[in-house]
């Protein structure tokens, strides 16, 4: 597990009403790791935030965490409802 994945999971569980429904998956992408976040439909809106501000903050944290590991990473927010 990478630090980027850990950051996404900790923040998403902290913001979610149903933390047990949070699922974080890492997969390789083009030259970077892609961290996919899926959660309960009502919680997804809370994690994205108003005008995407919370999502942008999560993406910034993931970028910094990946840099510490010497890699690149991005976040995909998945609506699996």
Chimera marker file (.cmm) of the C-alpha trace (Angstrom):
<marker_set name="trace">
<marker id="1" x="0.000" y="0.000" z="0.000" r="1" g="1" b="0" radius="0.5"/>
<marker id="2" x="1.232" y="3.456" z="-0.840" r="1" g="1" b="0" radius="0.5"/>
<marker id="3" x="0.980" y="6.636" z="1.175" r="1" g="1" b="0" radius="0.5"/>
<marker id="4" x="-1.320" y="8.090" z="-1.486" r="1" g="1" b="0" radius="0.5"/>
<marker id="5" x="-3.819" y="5.273" z="-0.981" r="1" g="1" b="0" radius="0.5"/>
<marker id="6" x="-3.592" y="5.653" z="2.789" r="1" g="1" b="0" radius="0.5"/>
<marker id="7" x="-4.288" y="9.398" z="2.558" r="1" g="1" b="0" radius="0.5"/>
<marker id="8" x="-7.396" y="8.846" z="0.439" r="1" g="1" b="0" radius="0.5"/>
<marker id="9" x="-8.720" y="6.142" z="2.739" r="1" g="1" b="0" radius="0.5"/>
<marker id="10" x="-8.184" y="8.089" z="5.973" r="1" g="1" b="0" radius="0.5"/>
<marker id="11" x="-9.757" y="11.302" z="4.652" r="1" g="1" b="0" radius="0.5"/>
<marker id="12" x="-12.709" y="9.507" z="3.011" r="1" g="1" b="0" radius="0.5"/>
<marker id="13" x="-13.497" y="7.486" z="6.150" r="1" g="1" b="0" radius="0.5"/>
<marker id="14" x="-13.314" y="10.638" z="8.276" r="1" g="1" b="0" radius="0.5"/>
<marker id="15" x="-15.821" y="12.455" z="6.044" r="1" g="1" b="0" radius="0.5"/>
<marker id="16" x="-18.209" y="9.549" z="5.438" r="1" g="1" b="0" radius="0.5"/>
<marker id="17" x="-21.425" y="8.835" z="7.335" r="1" g="1" b="0" radius="0.5"/>
<marker id="18" x="-20.886" y="5.168" z="6.457" r="1" g="1" b="0" radius="0.5"/>
<marker id="19" x="-17.100" y="4.611" z="6.704" r="1" g="1" b="0" radius="0.5"/>
<marker id="20" x="-17.550" y="0.859" z="6.280" r="1" g="1" b="0" radius="0.5"/>
<marker id="21" x="-18.727" y="1.489" z="2.702" r="1" g="1" b="0" radius="0.5"/>
<marker id="22" x="-15.487" y="3.227" z="1.670" r="1" g="1" b="0" radius="0.5"/>
<marker id="23" x="-13.475" y="1.271" z="-0.917" r="1" g="1" b="0" radius="0.5"/>
<marker id="24" x="-10.050" y="2.387" z="-2.123" r="1" g="1" b="0" radius="0.5"/>
<marker id="25" x="-8.274" y="0.555" z="-4.940" r="1" g="1" b="0" radius="0.5"/>
<marker id="26" x="-4.852" y="1.238" z="-6.430" r="1" g="1" b="0" radius="0.5"/>
<marker id="27" x="-4.096" y="0.414" z="-10.037" r="1" g="1" b="0" radius="0.5"/>
<marker id="28" x="-1.304" y="1.315" z="-12.434" r="1" g="1" b="0" radius="0.5"/>
<marker id="29" x="-2.002" y="4.004" z="-14.998" r="1" g="1" b="0" radius="0.5"/>
<marker id="30" x="0.066" y="5.697" z="-17.684" r="1" g="1" b="0" radius="0.5"/>
<marker id="31" x="3.235" y="6.573" z="-15.788" r="1" g="1" b="0" radius="0.5"/>
<marker id="32" x="1.430" y="6.943" z="-12.494" r="1" g="1" b="0" radius="0.5"/>
<marker id="33" x="-0.670" y="5.168" z="-9.907" r="1" g="1" b="0" radius="0.5"/>
<marker id="34" x="-4.426" y="5.719" z="-10.020" r="1" g="1" b="0" radius="0.5"/>
<marker id="35" x="-6.240" y="5.613" z="-6.686" r="1" g="1" b="0" radius="0.5"/>
<marker id="36" x="-9.952" y="4.879" z="-7.136" r="1" g="1" b="0" radius="0.5"/>
<marker id="37" x="-12.350" y="5.884" z="-4.371" r="1" g="1" b="0" radius="0.5"/>
<marker id="38" x="-15.893" y="4.561" z="-4.196" r="1" g="1" b="0" radius="0.5"/>
<marker id="39" x="-18.347" y="4.963" z="-1.329" r="1" g="1" b="0" radius="0.5"/>
<marker id="40" x="-22.028" y="5.248" z="-0.483" r="1" g="1" b="0" radius="0.5"/>
<marker id="41" x="-23.838" y="7.614" z="-2.899" r="1" g="1" b="0" radius="0.5"/>
<marker id="42" x="-24.710" y="10.227" z="-0.252" r="1" g="1" b="0" radius="0.5"/>
<marker id="43" x="-21.171" y="10.248" z="1.059" r="1" g="1" b="0" radius="0.5"/>
<marker id="44" x="-19.599" y="10.785" z="-2.342" r="1" g="1" b="0" radius="0.5"/>
<marker id="45" x="-21.082" y="14.281" z="-2.559" r="1" g="1" b="0" radius="0.5"/>
<marker id="46" x="-19.643" y="15.134" z="0.842" r="1" g="1" b="0" radius="0.5"/>
<marker id="47" x="-16.154" y="14.020" z="-0.233" r="1" g="1" b="0" radius="0.5"/>
<marker id="48" x="-16.332" y="15.967" z="-3.496" r="1" g="1" b="0" radius="0.5"/>
<marker id="49" x="-17.481" y="19.083" z="-1.623" r="1" g="1" b="0" radius="0.5"/>
<marker id="50" x="-18.867" y="22.384" z="-2.793" r="1" g="1" b="0" radius="0.5"/>
<marker id="51" x="-17.576" y="23.225" z="-6.235" r="1" g="1" b="0" radius="0.5"/>
<marker id="52" x="-15.112" y="20.337" z="-5.881" r="1" g="1" b="0" radius="0.5"/>
<marker id="53" x="-12.978" y="22.054" z="-3.259" r="1" g="1" b="0" radius="0.5"/>
<marker id="54" x="-12.652" y="19.015" z="-1.006" r="1" g="1" b="0" radius="0.5"/>
<marker id="55" x="-11.848" y="16.793" z="-3.984" r="1" g="1" b="0" radius="0.5"/>
<marker id="56" x="-9.178" y="19.260" z="-5.105" r="1" g="1" b="0" radius="0.5"/>
<marker id="57" x="-7.667" y="19.239" z="-1.608" r="1" g="1" b="0" radius="0.5"/>
<marker id="58" x="-7.619" y="15.417" z="-1.586" r="1" g="1" b="0" radius="0.5"/>
<marker id="59" x="-5.919" y="15.398" z="-4.986" r="1" g="1" b="0" radius="0.5"/>
<marker id="60" x="-3.279" y="17.828" z="-3.690" r="1" g="1" b="0" radius="0.5"/>
<marker id="61" x="-2.599" y="15.646" z="-0.642" r="1" g="1" b="0" radius="0.5"/>
<marker id="62" x="-2.316" y="12.549" z="-2.849" r="1" g="1" b="0" radius="0.5"/>
<marker id="63" x="0.137" y="14.284" z="-5.173" r="1" g="1" b="0" radius="0.5"/>
<marker id="64" x="2.321" y="15.274" z="-2.224" r="1" g="1" b="0" radius="0.5"/>
<marker id="65" x="2.126" y="11.819" z="-0.612" r="1" g="1" b="0" radius="0.5"/>
<marker id="66" x="3.131" y="10.200" z="-3.910" r="1" g="1" b="0" radius="0.5"/>
<marker id="67" x="6.083" y="12.584" z="-4.249" r="1" g="1" b="0" radius="0.5"/>
<marker id="68" x="7.350" y="11.405" z="-0.856" r="1" g="1" b="0" radius="0.5"/>
<marker id="69" x="7.275" y="7.845" z="-2.238" r="1" g="1" b="0" radius="0.5"/>
<marker id="70" x="9.048" y="9.032" z="-5.409" r="1" g="1" b="0" radius="0.5"/>
<marker id="71" x="6.065" y="8.313" z="-7.662" r="1" g="1" b="0" radius="0.5"/>
<marker id="72" x="3.117" y="10.090" z="-9.257" r="1" g="1" b="0" radius="0.5"/>
<marker id="73" x="-0.528" y="9.463" z="-8.405" r="1" g="1" b="0" radius="0.5"/>
<marker id="74" x="-4.006" y="10.693" z="-9.238" r="1" g="1" b="0" radius="0.5"/>
<marker id="75" x="-7.455" y="10.133" z="-7.731" r="1" g="1" b="0" radius="0.5"/>
<marker id="76" x="-10.640" y="8.957" z="-9.442" r="1" g="1" b="0" radius="0.5"/>
<marker id="77" x="-13.922" y="9.385" z="-7.589" r="1" g="1" b="0" radius="0.5"/>
<marker id="78" x="-16.249" y="6.535" z="-8.619" r="1" g="1" b="0" radius="0.5"/>
<marker id="79" x="-20.033" y="6.637" z="-8.377" r="1" g="1" b="0" radius="0.5"/>
<marker id="80" x="-20.988" y="2.964" z="-8.262" r="1" g="1" b="0" radius="0.5"/>
<marker id="81" x="-24.621" y="3.523" z="-7.289" r="1" g="1" b="0" radius="0.5"/>
<link id1="1" id2="2" r="1" g="1" b="0" radius="0.2"/>
<link id1="2" id2="3" r="1" g="1" b="0" radius="0.2"/>
<link id1="3" id2="4" r="1" g="1" b="0" radius="0.2"/>
<link id1="4" id2="5" r="1" g="1" b="0" radius="0.2"/>
<link id1="5" id2="6" r="1" g="1" b="0" radius="0.2"/>
<link id1="6" id2="7" r="1" g="1" b="0" radius="0.2"/>
<link id1="7" id2="8" r="1" g="1" b="0" radius="0.2"/>
<link id1="8" id2="9" r="1" g="1" b="0" radius="0.2"/>
<link id1="9" id2="10" r="1" g="1" b="0" radius="0.2"/>
<link id1="10" id2="11" r="1" g="1" b="0" radius="0.2"/>
<link id1="11" id2="12" r="1" g="1" b="0" radius="0.2"/>
<link id1="12" id2="13" r="1" g="1" b="0" radius="0.2"/>
<link id1="13" id2="14" r="1" g="1" b="0" radius="0.2"/>
<link id1="14" id2="15" r="1" g="1" b="0" radius="0.2"/>
<link id1="15" id2="16" r="1" g="1" b="0" radius="0.2"/>
<link id1="16" id2="17" r="1" g="1" b="0" radius="0.2"/>
<link id1="17" id2="18" r="1" g="1" b="0" radius="0.2"/>
<link id1="18" id2="19" r="1" g="1" b="0" radius="0.2"/>
<link id1="19" id2="20" r="1" g="1" b="0" radius="0.2"/>
<link id1="20" id2="21" r="1" g="1" b="0" radius="0.2"/>
<link id1="21" id2="22" r="1" g="1" b="0" radius="0.2"/>
<link id1="22" id2="23" r="1" g="1" b="0" radius="0.2"/>
<link id1="23" id2="24" r="1" g="1" b="0" radius="0.2"/>
<link id1="24" id2="25" r="1" g="1" b="0" radius="0.2"/>
<link id1="25" id2="26" r="1" g="1" b="0" radius="0.2"/>
<link id1="26" id2="27" r="1" g="1" b="0" radius="0.2"/>
<link id1="27" id2="28" r="1" g="1" b="0" radius="0.2"/>
<link id1="28" id2="29" r="1" g="1" b="0" radius="0.2"/>
<link id1="29" id2="30" r="1" g="1" b="0" radius="0.2"/>
<link id1="30" id2="31" r="1" g="1" b="0" radius="0.2"/>
<link id1="31" id2="32" r="1" g="1" b="0" radius="0.2"/>
<link id1="32" id2="33" r="1" g="1" b="0" radius="0.2"/>
<link id1="33" id2="34" r="1" g="1" b="0" radius="0.2"/>
<link id1="34" id2="35" r="1" g="1" b="0" radius="0.2"/>
<link id1="35" id2="36" r="1" g="1" b="0" radius="0.2"/>
<link id1="36" id2="37" r="1" g="1" b="0" radius="0.2"/>
<link id1="37" id2="38" r="1" g="1" b="0" radius="0.2"/>
<link id1="38" id2="39" r="1" g="1" b="0" radius="0.2"/>
<link id1="39" id2="40" r="1" g="1" b="0" radius="0.2"/>
<link id1="40" id2="41" r="1" g="1" b="0" radius="0.2"/>
<link id1="41" id2="42" r="1" g="1" b="0" radius="0.2"/>
<link id1="42" id2="43" r="1" g="1" b="0" radius="0.2"/>
<link id1="43" id2="44" r="1" g="1" b="0" radius="0.2"/>
<link id1="44" id2="45" r="1" g="1" b="0" radius="0.2"/>
<link id1="45" id2="46" r="1" g="1" b="0" radius="0.2"/>
<link id1="46" id2="47" r="1" g="1" b="0" radius="0.2"/>
<link id1="47" id2="48" r="1" g="1" b="0" radius="0.2"/>
<link id1="48" id2="49" r="1" g="1" b="0" radius="0.2"/>
<link id1="49" id2="50" r="1" g="1" b="0" radius="0.2"/>
<link id1="50" id2="51" r="1" g="1" b="0" radius="0.2"/>
<link id1="51" id2="52" r="1" g="1" b="0" radius="0.2"/>
<link id1="52" id2="53" r="1" g="1" b="0" radius="0.2"/>
<link id1="53" id2="54" r="1" g="1" b="0" radius="0.2"/>
<link id1="54" id2="55" r="1" g="1" b="0" radius="0.2"/>
<link id1="55" id2="56" r="1" g="1" b="0" radius="0.2"/>
<link id1="56" id2="57" r="1" g="1" b="0" radius="0.2"/>
<link id1="57" id2="58" r="1" g="1" b="0" radius="0.2"/>
<link id1="58" id2="59" r="1" g="1" b="0" radius="0.2"/>
<link id1="59" id2="60" r="1" g="1" b="0" radius="0.2"/>
<link id1="60" id2="61" r="1" g="1" b="0" radius="0.2"/>
<link id1="61" id2="62" r="1" g="1" b="0" radius="0.2"/>
<link id1="62" id2="63" r="1" g="1" b="0" radius="0.2"/>
<link id1="63" id2="64" r="1" g="1" b="0" radius="0.2"/>
<link id1="64" id2="65" r="1" g="1" b="0" radius="0.2"/>
<link id1="65" id2="66" r="1" g="1" b="0" radius="0.2"/>
<link id1="66" id2="67" r="1" g="1" b="0" radius="0.2"/>
<link id1="67" id2="68" r="1" g="1" b="0" radius="0.2"/>
<link id1="68" id2="69" r="1" g="1" b="0" radius="0.2"/>
<link id1="69" id2="70" r="1" g="1" b="0" radius="0.2"/>
<link id1="70" id2="71" r="1" g="1" b="0" radius="0.2"/>
<link id1="71" id2="72" r="1" g="1" b="0" radius="0.2"/>
<link id1="72" id2="73" r="1" g="1" b="0" radius="0.2"/>
<link id1="73" id2="74" r="1" g="1" b="0" radius="0.2"/>
<link id1="74" id2="75" r="1" g="1" b="0" radius="0.2"/>
<link id1="75" id2="76" r="1" g="1" b="0" radius="0.2"/>
<link id1="76" id2="77" r="1" g="1" b="0" radius="0.2"/>
<link id1="77" id2="78" r="1" g="1" b="0" radius="0.2"/>
<link id1="78" id2="79" r="1" g="1" b="0" radius="0.2"/>
<link id1="79" id2="80" r="1" g="1" b="0" radius="0.2"/>
<link id1="80" id2="81" r="1" g="1" b="0" radius="0.2"/>
</marker_set>
